[in-house]
Amino acid sequence: MKLIKPCVNYKDEYLDMLTEWKKSGEELIPWILNTDSSDFNLMVEKLNGWSDGVGLPEGFVECSAFWLINNDKLIGAIDIRHRLTEALSFRGGHIGYGIRPSERKKGYASIMLSLAIKECKKIGLSKVLITCSKSNIGSSKTIINNGGILDSEDINDGEIFQRYWIEI
């Protein structure tokens, strides 16, 4: 199992994962999954360029995108934001992640987050903020399993969410 940078070799797997996610009716998380994939090569180029700040949508910060691969199957996606804005400090944090619906509750999210924390260290982060909905028990367990310490709770759009910090 490993994290890889987005690449064209996994086009079919990526599109299959997106189709599965959309059929579930759930929101695509992390936000990088909402990138237009109609020109797949261009999408991969954009995702990889964002780590250097190239072509970022307005108001976004540099971020590194990764896919979790297990036996050549794309399991999930994670993004690491290199710094926090005021908005990300409130809700969003440094890391956003998601596991395709058919692969949940198998421990993949904890593994993916653990691997991402190693990537955070490589880009010079010493601690990371991760937020999740209070009702998302699986996500809070994933964060806690990776050393997350609950800092606070707040409300955004009528939803209670939690802020966790992980020391690297």
C-alpha positions as CSV (number, residue, x, y, z in Angstrom):
1,M,0.0,0.0,0.0
2,K,1.4,3.4,-0.9
3,L,0.6,7.0,-1.6
4,I,1.4,8.2,-5.1
5,K,1.2,11.5,-6.8
6,P,-1.7,11.6,-9.3
7,C,-0.7,10.0,-12.6
8,V,-2.2,9.1,-15.9
9,N,-1.5,5.4,-15.4
10,Y,-4.5,5.3,-13.0
11,K,-7.1,6.9,-15.2
12,D,-9.5,4.0,-15.3
13,E,-9.2,3.4,-11.6
14,Y,-9.7,7.1,-10.8
15,L,-12.8,7.3,-13.1
16,D,-14.1,4.1,-11.5
17,M,-13.7,5.5,-8.0
18,L,-15.4,8.8,-9.0
19,T,-18.4,6.9,-10.6
20,E,-18.7,4.8,-7.4
21,W,-18.6,7.9,-5.2
22,K,-21.2,9.7,-7.4
23,K,-23.6,6.7,-7.3
24,S,-23.4,6.8,-3.5
25,G,-24.8,10.3,-3.6
26,E,-22.2,11.5,-1.1
27,E,-20.1,14.6,-1.4
28,L,-16.7,14.2,-3.0
29,I,-14.1,14.6,-0.3
30,P,-11.3,15.8,-0.4
31,W,-12.1,18.8,-2.6
32,I,-9.4,17.7,-5.2
33,L,-11.9,15.0,-6.4
34,N,-14.0,17.8,-7.7
35,T,-11.4,18.8,-10.3
36,D,-12.7,18.5,-13.8
37,S,-11.5,15.1,-15.1
38,S,-12.8,15.5,-18.7
39,D,-9.3,16.1,-19.9
40,F,-7.6,13.6,-17.6
41,N,-4.0,14.5,-18.5
42,L,-4.7,18.2,-17.8
43,M,-6.3,17.3,-14.5
44,V,-3.2,15.3,-13.4
45,E,-1.0,18.2,-14.5
46,K,-3.0,20.7,-12.5
47,L,-3.1,18.5,-9.3
48,N,0.6,18.0,-9.4
49,G,1.3,21.7,-10.2
50,W,-0.7,22.9,-7.2
51,S,2.1,21.8,-4.8
52,D,4.2,24.6,-6.3
53,G,1.3,27.0,-6.4
54,V,1.0,26.7,-10.2
55,G,-2.6,27.3,-11.5
56,L,-4.3,27.3,-8.2
57,P,-7.9,28.4,-8.1
58,E,-8.2,31.9,-6.6
59,G,-8.0,31.9,-2.8
60,F,-6.5,28.5,-2.6
61,V,-3.1,27.6,-1.0
62,E,-0.3,25.3,-2.3
63,C,-1.4,21.7,-1.7
64,S,0.0,18.3,-2.5
65,A,-2.4,15.7,-3.8
66,F,-1.9,12.0,-3.3
67,W,-3.9,8.8,-4.2
68,L,-3.8,5.7,-2.0
69,I,-3.1,2.6,-4.0
70,N,-3.4,-1.0,-2.9
71,N,-2.6,-3.8,-5.3
72,D,-3.1,-1.4,-8.2
73,K,-6.6,-0.3,-7.0
74,L,-7.2,3.3,-6.2
75,I,-8.6,3.3,-2.7
76,G,-8.8,7.0,-1.8
77,A,-7.4,10.5,-2.1
78,I,-5.8,13.0,0.3
79,D,-4.6,16.5,0.0
80,I,-2.1,18.4,2.2
81,R,-2.4,22.1,2.3
82,H,1.1,23.6,2.9
83,R,-0.2,26.5,5.0
84,L,-3.3,27.8,6.6
85,T,-5.4,30.8,5.7
86,E,-7.8,32.3,8.2
87,A,-10.6,30.2,6.6
88,L,-8.6,27.0,6.7
89,S,-7.7,27.7,10.4
90,F,-11.4,27.8,11.1
91,R,-12.6,24.8,9.0
92,G,-10.6,22.7,6.7
93,G,-7.2,22.5,8.2
94,H,-4.0,21.1,6.5
95,I,-5.4,17.8,5.4
96,G,-8.5,16.6,3.7
97,Y,-9.1,12.9,2.8
98,G,-11.6,10.4,1.6
99,I,-11.9,6.7,1.0
100,R,-14.1,5.3,-1.8
101,P,-17.4,4.0,-0.4
102,S,-16.8,0.3,-1.1
103,E,-13.4,0.4,0.8
104,R,-14.4,2.0,4.0
105,K,-14.2,0.5,7.5
106,K,-11.1,-1.5,6.5
107,G,-8.5,0.7,8.1
108,Y,-7.4,2.4,4.9
109,A,-8.1,6.0,6.1
110,S,-5.8,5.5,9.1
111,I,-3.0,4.1,6.9
112,M,-3.5,6.9,4.3
113,L,-3.4,9.6,7.0
114,S,-0.3,8.0,8.6
115,L,1.5,8.1,5.2
116,A,0.4,11.7,4.6
117,I,1.8,12.8,7.9
118,K,5.2,11.6,6.7
119,E,4.7,13.8,3.6
120,C,3.8,16.8,5.8
121,K,7.2,16.4,7.6
122,K,8.9,16.5,4.1
123,I,7.3,19.8,3.3
124,G,8.4,21.3,6.7
125,L,5.2,21.1,8.8
126,S,5.7,20.4,12.5
127,K,2.0,20.0,13.3
128,V,-1.1,19.8,11.3
129,L,-4.7,20.8,11.8
130,I,-7.4,18.4,10.7
131,T,-11.1,19.1,11.0
132,C,-14.1,16.8,10.7
133,S,-17.8,16.8,11.3
134,K,-18.6,15.7,14.9
135,S,-21.0,13.2,13.5
136,N,-18.3,11.6,11.4
137,I,-17.2,9.1,14.0
138,G,-15.0,7.2,11.6
139,S,-13.0,10.3,10.7
140,S,-12.5,11.3,14.3
141,K,-11.3,7.8,15.2
142,T,-8.9,8.0,12.2
143,I,-7.5,11.3,13.4
144,I,-7.2,10.1,17.0
145,N,-5.5,6.9,15.8
146,N,-2.8,9.1,14.2
147,G,-2.1,11.1,17.3
148,G,-4.8,13.8,16.9
149,I,-5.7,15.8,20.0
150,L,-9.1,17.5,20.1
151,D,-8.5,21.2,20.3
152,S,-12.0,22.6,20.0
153,E,-15.5,22.3,18.5
154,D,-17.4,24.9,16.5
155,I,-20.4,25.3,14.3
156,N,-20.3,26.0,10.5
157,D,-23.6,26.1,8.5
158,G,-25.5,24.6,11.4
159,E,-23.1,21.6,11.7
160,I,-20.9,20.9,14.7
161,F,-17.3,20.2,13.6
162,Q,-14.1,19.4,15.5
163,R,-10.6,20.6,15.2
164,Y,-7.7,18.2,16.0
165,W,-4.0,18.9,16.0
166,I,-1.4,16.3,15.3
167,E,2.3,16.9,16.3
168,I,4.7,15.6,13.8
